[in-house]
Amino acid sequence: MANPDPDSVGARIAAFRKVRHFTQRGLADRANISYSLMFKIEQGDKPASPPVLATLARALSVSVADLTGQPYLDALCQDQLDGLIQPIREALDLFDLGADADLPIRSIQQLTADADRMCGLIRGGDLRTVAAELAGLIAEITSAAYTAPDDRLWQALASAYRSAYDIAHKLGFHDLSALALDRMAWASERASDAVSASTRQYLRSLAYLRAGQYRTGMRIAEAGRQLATQAADGLEREAVTGQLHLGSAVLAARAGQRDEAELGI
């Protein structure tokens, strides 16, 4: 039988299992899955579903990210994007430093348009351009928002933080994605933007879904739905409310709460 890819999820599970001194059967019992499934996952014959990955991660006392690795890391290094992640991390740390007197600042219209452009580039898969430009944009919007406080600037900053979350998450930098979500909440509060704040709670609940912490994820999604009720009526409120209901239903289903899953509450 061929050996599994040493960089595969199955190989990582096997490596952590051996560090913890578990047999395959012992880990299967601890994770409440069948030995047959455990064997096939480690051999690379069957992919591990998100719920199985979550329960294996808990059984091994590691994160899901430890088992899945950073799926974009090879491409990241090849394109030298890894050197662009640190500036984003540093830009996220500017949030409480006020205006930068040495930084030229463009108009509100230009900054908000650039924040929207970052979102579009991410949807189009152009991570390299976003990684190259995002840190500078965050620094500029942060300084502008302190120089001339305006809800539109705080909203643009929340959007830029959302882009930082997206790129960090896609590239597997989970600590950075969590930090970006915290900054998104901070900017959303200053913008009095309930839609952005609710979107942040939805994204946060997905992190708990991936980690297999379903009950906490459900509580976060519920908090997001309460926030959404504070938003003005319109398509944006309806969209984020729908996302949160769907997220709640998936979390409830994973937690084995059938009634709540069917109701999406």
C-alpha positions in Angstrom: 0.0 0.0 0.0 1.4 3.4 -1.0 2.3 5.8 1.8 0.0 8.9 2.2 1.3 12.3 1.2 3.4 13.5 4.2 1.7 16.9 3.9 -1.8 15.6 3.8 -4.4 15.9 6.5 -4.3 12.2 7.2 -0.5 12.4 7.7 -0.9 15.3 10.1 -3.5 13.5 12.1 -1.2 10.4 12.3 1.7 12.6 13.4 -0.3 14.3 16.2 -1.8 10.9 17.2 1.7 9.4 17.6 2.9 12.4 19.7 -0.1 11.9 21.9 0.6 8.1 22.1 -2.8 7.1 20.7 -3.3 4.0 18.6 -5.6 4.5 15.6 -8.3 2.6 17.4 -7.8 4.6 20.6 -8.1 7.9 18.7 -11.2 6.6 16.9 -12.8 5.8 20.2 -11.8 9.1 21.7 -13.3 11.0 18.7 -16.3 8.7 18.6 -15.8 7.7 15.0 -15.3 4.2 13.5 -11.9 2.6 13.3 -12.5 2.0 9.6 -13.0 5.7 9.0 -10.0 6.6 11.1 -7.8 4.2 9.0 -9.1 5.5 5.7 -8.5 9.1 6.7 -5.0 8.6 7.7 -4.2 6.6 4.6 -5.7 9.3 2.4 -8.4 7.0 1.0 -11.2 9.1 2.4 -11.4 12.9 3.1 -12.3 14.0 6.6 -15.5 16.0 6.7 -15.5 19.3 8.7 -17.4 17.7 11.7 -14.9 14.8 11.8 -11.9 17.1 11.5 -13.3 19.2 14.4 -13.9 16.2 16.6 -10.4 14.8 15.8 -8.9 18.1 16.6 -10.6 18.2 20.0 -9.5 14.6 20.7 -5.9 15.5 19.9 -6.0 18.9 21.7 -5.0 20.8 18.6 -6.8 23.3 16.4 -8.4 22.3 13.1 -5.8 24.5 11.4 -3.1 22.3 12.8 -4.6 19.4 11.0 -5.4 21.1 7.7 -2.3 23.2 7.5 -2.1 26.4 5.4 -3.5 25.3 2.0 -2.2 28.4 0.2 1.3 28.4 1.9 3.3 27.0 -1.1 1.8 29.5 -3.5 2.2 32.2 -0.9 5.9 31.6 -0.7 6.4 31.2 -4.4 4.8 34.5 -5.1 6.7 36.1 -2.2 3.4 37.1 -0.6 4.6 36.0 2.8 6.6 39.2 3.0 3.4 41.2 2.5 1.5 39.7 5.4 3.6 41.4 8.1 2.8 44.9 6.9 -0.9 44.0 7.2 -0.4 42.8 10.7 1.4 46.1 11.5 -1.4 48.1 9.9 -3.9 46.4 12.1 -2.0 47.6 15.1 -2.4 51.3 14.2 -6.0 51.4 15.3 -5.5 53.4 18.5 -2.6 55.6 17.5 -4.6 58.5 16.0 -3.8 60.4 12.9 -0.3 60.2 11.3 0.7 63.8 10.4 3.3 62.6 7.9 0.9 60.5 5.9 -0.8 62.1 2.8 -4.5 61.5 2.9 -6.9 61.3 -0.1 -10.5 62.3 -0.2 -13.3 60.3 1.4 -14.6 59.3 -2.0 -11.3 57.9 -3.1 -10.7 56.0 0.1 -14.2 54.4 0.2 -13.8 53.5 -3.5 -10.5 51.8 -2.8 -12.0 49.9 0.1 -14.7 48.7 -2.2 -12.1 47.8 -4.8 -10.3 45.6 -2.3 -13.5 43.6 -1.7 -13.9 43.2 -5.5 -10.4 42.0 -6.0 -10.8 39.4 -3.2 -14.0 38.1 -4.8 -12.0 37.9 -8.1 -9.3 35.9 -6.4 -6.5 38.5 -6.9 -5.0 38.0 -3.5 -1.6 39.3 -4.5 -2.8 42.8 -5.4 -4.8 43.0 -2.2 -1.8 41.8 -0.1 0.4 44.4 -1.7 -2.0 47.4 -1.3 -4.1 46.7 1.8 -1.7 47.7 4.6 -1.2 51.1 3.1 -4.9 51.6 2.6 -5.7 50.6 6.2 -3.0 53.1 7.5 -4.4 55.9 5.3 -8.1 55.3 6.2 -7.2 55.0 9.9 -5.4 58.4 9.8 -8.2 60.0 7.8 -10.9 58.8 10.3 -9.0 60.4 13.2 -8.3 63.6 11.2 -11.9 64.2 10.1 -14.2 61.7 11.9 -16.9 60.6 9.4 -19.1 57.5 9.5 -18.2 56.8 5.9 -14.5 56.6 6.8 -15.1 54.3 9.8 -17.3 52.1 7.5 -14.5 52.1 4.9 -12.1 51.0 7.7 -14.4 48.2 8.8 -14.5 47.1 5.1 -10.7 47.2 4.9 -10.5 45.1 8.1 -12.9 42.7 6.5 -10.6 42.4 3.5 -7.7 41.8 5.9 -9.8 39.0 7.5 -10.5 37.5 4.1 -7.0 37.4 2.9 -5.6 36.1 6.2 -8.2 33.4 6.3 -7.7 32.3 2.7 -3.9 32.2 3.3 -4.2 30.2 6.5 -3.1 32.9 9.0 -5.8 32.2 11.5 -4.4 34.4 14.3 -4.3 37.3 11.9 -7.9 36.7 10.7 -9.1 36.7 14.3 -7.3 40.0 15.0 -8.8 41.5 11.8 -12.3 40.5 13.0 -11.7 42.3 16.3 -10.6 45.4 14.5 -13.7 45.1 12.3 -15.9 45.2 15.4 -14.0 48.2 16.7 -14.5 50.2 13.5 -18.1 49.1 13.0 -18.9 50.5 16.5 -17.4 53.9 15.6 -19.4 53.9 12.4 -22.6 52.9 14.2 -22.9 50.3 11.4 -25.0 47.4 12.6 -24.8 45.6 9.3 -21.0 45.5 9.4 -21.1 44.5 13.1 -23.5 41.7 12.3 -21.4 40.5 9.4 -18.5 40.3 11.7 -20.5 38.1 14.1 -21.4 35.9 11.2 -17.8 35.4 10.2 -16.8 34.9 13.8 -19.5 32.1 14.2 -18.0 30.4 11.1 -14.6 30.2 12.9 -16.3 28.3 15.7 -18.1 26.1 13.2 -14.8 25.1 11.7 -13.4 24.5 15.2 -16.3 22.2 16.1 -17.4 24.5 19.0 -21.0 24.6 17.8 -22.8 25.9 20.9 -20.5 28.9 21.2 -20.9 29.5 17.5 -24.7 29.5 17.9 -24.5 32.0 20.7 -22.4 34.3 18.5 -24.8 33.9 15.6 -27.7 34.8 17.9 -25.8 37.9 19.0 -25.3 38.8 15.4 -29.0 38.5 14.7 -29.8 40.8 17.6 -27.3 43.3 16.2 -29.0 43.1 12.8 -32.3 44.2 14.2 -30.7 47.6 14.9 -29.9 48.1 11.2 -32.1 50.2 8.9 -34.5 48.2 6.8 -33.1 47.3 3.4 -31.3 44.6 1.3 -28.1 44.7 3.4 -30.0 44.0 6.6 -32.0 41.2 5.0 -28.8 39.7 3.5 -26.9 39.5 6.7 -29.9 38.3 8.6 -30.3 35.5 6.1 -26.6 34.6 6.5 -27.0 34.4 10.2 -30.1 32.3 10.1 -28.4 29.9 7.8 -25.3 29.8 9.9 -27.4 29.1 13.0 -29.1 26.3 11.3 -25.9 24.6 10.2 -24.4 25.1 13.7 -27.5 23.6 15.3 -27.5 20.7 13.0 -23.8 20.0 13.8 -24.6 20.2 17.5 -27.4 17.6 17.0 -30.2 20.1 17.9 -32.6 19.1 15.2 -35.5 21.4 16.2 -33.4 24.5 16.2 -31.7 23.5 13.0 -35.1 23.3 11.2 -36.1 26.6 12.6 -32.7 28.3 12.1 -32.9 29.7 15.6 
